Amino acid sequence: MMSTAKLSHEPWGVLPDGQTVDLFTLRNAHGMRVSISELGGAIVSWHAPDRAGRLGDIMLGHDTPADYWAATSYMGALVGRWANRIARARFTLDGIEHNVDRNEGENSLHGGATGFHRALWQAREDDGALVLTLDSEEGDAGFPGNVHVQVRYTLDDDGELTIDYRATTDAPTPLNLTSHGYFNLAAQPGADIKGHVLSIDADAFFEVDAGLIPVRQTAVAGKAFDFREAAPIGARLEWPHEQLSLARGFDHCYVLRESQPALREVARLYEPASGRVMTVSTDQRGLQFYSGNYLEGVRGRNGMTYGAHAGLCLEAGGFPNQINMADREDVISRPDKPYRQITKYRVGVLV
């Protein structure tokens, strides 16, 4: 459906260093609204109707830009240059070893401590869409090449938010971008996601080691990780499985089935009480399912704190640590090979 969304913006707050941050809001013809910050390109809120037409915020988040700056949970943020983990914070590219920022033990997570989630993006309107741009200089967090990134957010009247990522570089560099939104379709303070029903179009996932680095692909069949048919998340969290113990829940990358066209629906999330349903479509090979295992004590909105499993992430992109895998070339951008990714989140209701 064509978008008739309207974009507005307003001053939102001030960072500890005095920089001001604006908040941009997309609204569609049915009153749905999605608010996005210049800081980290973060989706701060997404107000969507339930089956009775009542609007509720389906995103977890913080109150102010200063809260986002201080937090370590990447709420709603655009993360890069590398989403997820790089083992031992190093990789070899065209025969040259590169060491990047270690910000999770010996590993690098989500582009390092000063990744894209802590950058102030440049914002502009383009035909009702929000376009964010960022220049990442050679050596940022240890990554090679100067990179120019553009991310376009579009909301249509069917409740579909399209995130269109593009990037160019002047030298070979790994790129793997994603949106780190925490969803809870119940939109109720204090609710968890255990009652949500999830399906993922994948026959395999990556098992991880104690550092949550992928070690092998394995079939989902017969395991708690099998979401080929829709299943309640809470029941699966209770299954005995070494991998669930390692991660304190789900924090694993699914190997999505590939089909034509490349952009396809890969996941579906349903919350029975509200009737809200969300689908995820992407052209990427991986989908990280994180069940909010470490949200206990994280400061949320209006002075509240979140509990474990207060929200979940469905992050499309390449595979964690893929830059150190045999198929690393798939995640390397070059001057003649620009980066492109499209992911769509559609929110509606089942009546």
C-alpha positions as CSV (number, residue, x, y, z in Angstrom):
1,M,0.0,0.0,0.0
2,M,1.2,3.5,-0.8
3,S,2.2,5.6,2.2
4,T,0.1,8.7,3.2
5,A,2.1,9.0,6.4
6,K,2.9,12.4,7.7
7,L,6.2,13.2,9.4
8,S,6.7,15.7,12.2
9,H,9.5,16.5,14.6
10,E,10.0,18.2,17.9
11,P,12.9,18.9,20.3
12,W,13.2,15.9,22.6
13,G,16.1,16.5,25.0
14,V,19.7,17.2,25.7
15,L,22.7,14.9,25.9
16,P,25.2,15.2,28.8
17,D,27.6,17.1,26.5
18,G,24.9,19.7,25.7
19,Q,23.9,18.4,22.2
20,T,20.2,18.7,21.5
21,V,18.3,15.7,20.1
22,D,15.1,15.8,18.0
23,L,12.4,13.2,17.9
24,F,10.6,12.5,14.5
25,T,7.2,10.9,14.3
26,L,5.6,9.1,11.3
27,R,1.8,8.9,11.4
28,N,-0.4,7.0,9.0
29,A,-4.0,7.5,8.0
30,H,-5.3,5.3,10.8
31,G,-3.6,7.0,13.7
32,M,-0.7,4.6,14.1
33,R,2.5,6.5,14.9
34,V,6.2,5.6,15.1
35,S,8.7,7.9,16.8
36,I,12.4,7.8,15.9
37,S,15.3,9.6,17.5
38,E,18.3,11.2,15.9
39,L,20.3,9.6,18.6
40,G,21.1,6.1,17.3
41,G,18.3,6.2,14.8
42,A,16.4,4.5,17.6
43,I,12.7,3.6,17.3
44,V,11.6,5.1,20.6
45,S,7.9,4.2,20.5
46,W,5.3,2.6,18.2
47,H,1.7,3.2,19.0
48,A,-0.5,0.6,17.4
49,P,-4.2,-0.3,18.0
50,D,-5.4,-3.5,19.6
51,R,-8.5,-5.4,18.4
52,A,-10.7,-2.9,20.2
53,G,-9.0,0.0,18.5
54,R,-7.1,1.2,21.6
55,L,-3.7,2.5,20.9
56,G,-0.7,1.1,22.9
57,D,3.0,1.4,22.7
58,I,4.5,-1.9,21.6
59,M,8.1,-0.9,22.0
60,L,10.3,-0.9,25.1
61,G,12.3,2.2,25.7
62,H,13.6,5.0,27.9
63,D,12.3,8.5,28.7
64,T,15.1,10.8,27.6
65,P,18.1,11.0,25.2
66,A,20.3,11.0,28.3
67,D,18.8,7.7,29.3
68,Y,19.5,6.2,25.9
69,W,23.1,7.6,26.0
70,A,23.7,5.9,29.4
71,A,22.0,2.6,28.6
72,T,23.7,-0.6,27.4
73,S,20.6,-2.4,26.1
74,Y,20.5,-0.8,22.6
75,M,16.8,0.0,22.9
76,G,15.4,0.4,19.4
77,A,18.7,1.5,17.9
78,L,20.3,1.1,14.6
79,V,23.4,-0.9,15.3
80,G,26.6,-1.1,13.3
81,R,29.1,-1.2,11.8
82,W,28.6,-4.8,12.9
83,A,25.4,-6.1,14.4
84,N,25.9,-8.8,17.0
85,R,29.3,-10.3,17.9
86,I,32.7,-10.6,16.4
87,A,34.8,-13.3,18.1
88,R,37.9,-12.0,19.9
89,A,37.1,-8.7,18.3
90,R,39.3,-9.4,15.2
91,F,39.0,-10.5,11.6
92,T,41.2,-10.8,8.6
93,L,40.2,-9.0,5.4
94,D,42.2,-9.4,2.2
95,G,45.1,-10.7,4.2
96,I,45.2,-7.9,6.7
97,E,44.2,-8.6,10.3
98,H,42.0,-5.9,12.0
99,N,41.3,-5.5,15.7
100,V,38.1,-3.8,16.6
101,D,36.7,-2.5,19.9
102,R,36.3,-5.1,22.6
103,N,33.2,-4.2,24.6
104,E,31.9,-7.6,25.8
105,G,34.7,-9.5,27.4
106,E,37.2,-10.4,24.6
107,N,34.5,-10.0,21.9
108,S,33.0,-7.0,20.0
109,L,29.3,-6.5,20.3
110,H,27.1,-4.3,18.0
111,G,30.0,-2.2,16.6
112,G,31.7,-1.5,19.9
113,A,31.1,0.9,22.7
114,T,30.9,3.9,20.3
115,G,28.9,2.2,17.6
116,F,26.1,3.6,15.5
117,H,23.7,3.4,18.5
118,R,25.5,6.3,20.1
119,A,25.8,8.5,17.0
120,L,23.7,11.6,16.2
121,W,22.4,10.9,12.8
122,Q,21.5,13.6,10.3
123,A,17.7,13.6,9.6
124,R,15.6,14.9,6.7
125,E,12.2,14.4,5.3
126,D,11.7,12.8,1.8
127,D,8.2,12.4,0.5
128,G,6.8,11.6,3.9
129,A,9.6,9.3,4.9
130,L,12.4,9.9,7.4
131,V,15.9,9.6,6.0
132,L,18.8,9.3,8.4
133,T,22.4,9.6,7.3
134,L,25.7,9.0,9.0
135,D,29.4,9.2,8.0
136,S,31.7,6.7,9.8
137,E,35.3,7.5,9.4
138,E,38.2,5.1,8.7
139,G,39.3,3.6,12.0
140,D,36.0,4.0,13.8
141,A,36.1,1.3,16.5
142,G,39.0,-0.2,14.5
143,F,37.0,-0.8,11.3
144,P,38.6,0.0,7.9
145,G,37.3,2.3,5.3
146,N,35.2,5.5,5.3
147,V,31.5,4.5,5.2
148,H,28.5,6.6,4.3
149,V,25.2,5.1,5.6
150,Q,21.6,6.0,4.7
151,V,18.6,4.5,6.5
152,R,15.1,5.3,5.3
153,Y,12.0,4.7,7.5
154,T,8.6,4.6,5.8
155,L,5.3,3.9,7.4
156,D,2.3,2.9,5.2
157,D,-1.4,2.8,5.8
158,D,-1.3,-1.0,6.3
159,G,0.8,-0.6,9.4
160,E,4.0,-1.6,7.7
161,L,7.3,0.1,8.7
162,T,10.0,-0.4,6.1
163,I,13.6,0.1,7.0
164,D,15.7,0.5,3.9
165,Y,19.5,0.4,4.6
166,R,22.1,1.5,2.1
167,A,25.9,2.2,2.5
168,T,28.9,2.9,0.4
169,T,32.6,2.6,1.3
170,D,35.9,3.7,-0.2
171,A,37.7,0.5,1.0
172,P,36.8,-3.1,1.8
173,T,35.0,-3.3,5.2
174,P,32.5,-5.7,6.9
175,L,29.0,-4.3,7.2
176,N,26.1,-5.9,9.0
177,L,23.4,-3.5,10.1
178,T,20.1,-4.1,12.0
179,S,17.4,-2.5,14.1
180,H,17.5,-3.6,17.7
181,G,13.9,-2.9,18.7
182,Y,12.4,-4.6,21.8
183,F,8.8,-5.5,21.1
184,N,6.0,-6.4,23.5
185,L,2.7,-6.5,21.6
186,A,0.7,-6.5,24.9
187,A,1.6,-2.8,25.3
188,Q,1.0,-3.1,29.1
189,P,3.5,-2.0,31.7
190,G,4.9,-4.9,33.6
191,A,3.8,-7.5,31.0
192,D,6.3,-10.0,29.6
193,I,6.5,-11.8,26.2
194,K,6.0,-15.4,27.4
195,G,2.4,-15.5,26.2
196,H,3.4,-14.3,22.7
197,V,3.1,-16.9,19.9
198,L,6.0,-17.0,17.5
199,S,6.8,-18.6,14.2
200,I,10.1,-18.4,12.3
201,D,10.7,-19.8,8.8
202,A,13.9,-21.6,9.4
203,D,15.0,-25.2,9.5
204,A,18.3,-24.5,11.3
205,F,19.9,-22.2,13.9
206,F,23.4,-21.5,15.2
207,E,24.4,-23.1,18.5
208,V,26.7,-20.8,20.5
209,D,29.5,-21.1,23.0
210,A,29.6,-19.5,26.5
211,G,30.4,-16.2,24.9
212,L,27.4,-16.5,22.6
213,I,29.6,-16.9,19.5
214,P,28.2,-19.3,16.9
215,V,30.0,-22.7,16.8
216,R,27.8,-24.8,14.4
217,Q,24.6,-24.9,12.5
218,T,22.1,-27.4,13.8
219,A,18.6,-28.5,12.8
220,V,15.7,-27.0,14.8
221,A,13.7,-30.3,14.5
222,G,12.8,-31.8,17.9
223,K,14.3,-28.9,19.9
224,A,12.9,-25.9,21.8
225,F,14.2,-23.9,18.8
226,D,11.7,-25.3,16.4
227,F,9.3,-22.4,15.5
228,R,8.4,-23.6,12.1
229,E,4.9,-24.0,13.5
230,A,3.7,-21.2,15.8
231,A,4.4,-21.9,19.5
232,P,4.1,-19.9,22.7
233,I,7.5,-18.5,23.8
234,G,7.1,-19.1,27.5
235,A,6.5,-22.8,27.1
236,R,9.6,-23.1,25.0
237,L,11.7,-21.2,27.6
238,E,11.0,-23.9,30.0
239,W,12.3,-26.7,27.8
240,P,15.5,-28.3,29.2
241,H,18.3,-27.5,26.7
242,E,21.9,-26.6,27.2
243,Q,21.7,-23.8,24.7
244,L,18.9,-22.1,26.6
245,S,20.9,-22.4,29.8
246,L,24.0,-20.8,28.2
247,A,22.0,-17.8,27.0
248,R,19.4,-17.7,29.8
249,G,16.8,-18.0,27.1
250,F,16.9,-17.4,23.4
251,D,19.7,-15.4,21.9
252,H,20.4,-17.3,18.8
253,C,20.5,-16.6,15.0
254,Y,18.2,-18.6,12.8
255,V,19.3,-19.6,9.3
256,L,16.3,-18.4,7.2
257,R,15.0,-20.4,4.3
258,E,15.8,-18.7,1.1
259,S,13.2,-18.2,-1.6
260,Q,12.4,-16.0,-4.5
261,P,11.8,-13.1,-4.4
262,A,14.6,-12.5,-1.9
263,L,12.4,-10.2,0.2
264,R,10.0,-12.6,2.0
265,E,8.1,-13.0,5.2
266,V,10.3,-14.8,7.7
267,A,8.6,-14.5,11.1
268,R,5.2,-13.9,12.7
269,L,4.4,-12.8,16.3
270,Y,1.0,-12.9,17.9
271,E,-0.2,-11.6,21.3
272,P,-3.6,-13.3,22.0
273,A,-5.0,-10.9,24.6
274,S,-4.6,-7.7,22.5
275,G,-5.1,-9.4,19.1
276,R,-2.0,-7.6,17.8
277,V,0.1,-9.5,15.2
278,M,3.4,-8.5,13.7
279,T,5.1,-10.0,10.7
280,V,8.8,-9.6,9.8
281,S,10.0,-9.6,6.1
282,T,13.6,-9.3,5.0
283,D,16.0,-10.0,2.2
284,Q,18.7,-11.2,4.7
285,R,19.9,-14.7,5.6
286,G,19.8,-14.4,9.3
287,L,17.2,-13.5,12.0
288,Q,18.4,-13.1,15.6
289,F,15.8,-14.0,18.2
290,Y,16.5,-12.6,21.6
291,S,14.0,-13.1,24.3
292,G,15.1,-10.2,26.6
293,N,17.0,-12.5,29.0
294,Y,19.1,-9.7,30.5
295,L,16.4,-7.0,30.9
296,E,16.0,-7.5,34.6
297,G,16.6,-4.1,36.3
298,V,16.9,-2.1,33.1
299,R,15.4,1.3,33.5
300,G,12.4,1.9,31.4
301,R,9.8,4.6,31.0
302,N,8.1,6.6,33.8
303,G,10.5,5.4,36.5
304,M,9.7,1.8,36.0
305,T,12.3,-1.0,35.6
306,Y,11.9,-3.9,33.3
307,G,12.0,-7.6,34.2
308,A,13.5,-10.5,32.3
309,H,11.6,-11.2,29.1
310,A,9.9,-7.8,29.1
311,G,10.4,-7.6,25.4
312,L,11.9,-9.5,22.5
313,C,14.0,-8.7,19.5
314,L,13.8,-10.1,15.9
315,E,16.8,-8.6,14.2
316,A,17.4,-9.3,10.5
317,G,20.9,-9.3,9.1
318,G,23.9,-11.5,8.5
319,F,25.1,-14.1,10.9
320,P,26.9,-13.3,14.1
321,N,30.7,-13.6,13.5
322,Q,30.1,-14.2,9.8
323,I,33.2,-12.1,9.0
324,N,35.2,-15.0,10.4
325,M,33.2,-17.7,8.6
326,A,33.9,-19.4,5.2
327,D,31.1,-17.2,3.6
328,R,32.6,-14.0,4.9
329,E,32.6,-12.4,1.4
330,D,28.8,-12.1,1.6
331,V,29.2,-9.5,4.4
332,I,32.1,-7.5,3.0
333,S,31.3,-4.2,1.3
334,R,33.6,-2.8,-1.3
335,P,33.8,0.4,-3.4
336,D,32.1,-1.5,-6.2
337,K,29.8,-3.5,-3.9
338,P,27.6,-1.2,-1.9
339,Y,25.6,-2.4,1.1
340,R,21.8,-2.9,0.8
341,Q,19.2,-4.4,3.1
342,I,15.5,-4.1,3.5
343,T,13.5,-5.2,6.5
344,K,9.7,-4.7,7.1
345,Y,7.7,-4.9,10.3
346,R,4.0,-5.0,9.8
347,V,1.6,-4.6,12.8
348,G,-2.1,-5.3,12.6
349,V,-4.8,-7.2,14.5
350,L,-6.6,-10.5,14.4
351,V,-10.2,-10.2,15.3
